[in-house]
Amino acid sequence: MLWEKPKRKPQDISRKKFDSLPKDLVLREVHCYICIPGFRTKEIIVVTTLLDAIEYPSSDILDLYDSRWQAEVNLRNIKTTLGMDILSCQTPEMIRKEFTFIY
C-alpha cells in the first residue's frame, strides 16, 4: 500500500515539519476477521511500517495490537473505577492538586 502525503498541510502541524515529510510512504496492511457466533463478523485492519512479513509475521503484529488494545481498555477501566476518567485541569501541577482533592 502506498500512502501519499496530502497536498494541503493540516492545521495542527508546522510548515517546516510538513515539508520534511516524505512525498509517499510504503505501508503494510494486516487484516483480521473476528467471528463471534451471534454477532456480525468484524474486520480489523492494522496498518504498519513493518514491511518484512518473515521477520514480522501477521500473527505477531495482531498479537501486539490485541495486547495494546487490552492495555488501553484496562487503563480506561482503572481510570473510571478511581474516578479519574475526567480530569478538568490541563497543567501537571493542577492535575496533582485535583488528584489530591479526589483522594
C-alpha angles and dihedrals in degrees: 000000000000118000115199124207112250116259091229123055114244114240095240096062130068121247091241093053092045092051091050093059118098119257091241140005130210111228136179125225119211114194126204129179119208112205117188117171111250094021134085116266109258124208119213119195118194114194116203143165089224095107102169105094092190096052092037109033118199091243091058093049091049091047090053091047090051092048091050091047091051091048091052092048092048093047090050090050092051092049092050093046091051093045092245098117091104119038113175098198124089106196124072092237094053092044089055089052092047091048091050090049092053092050 
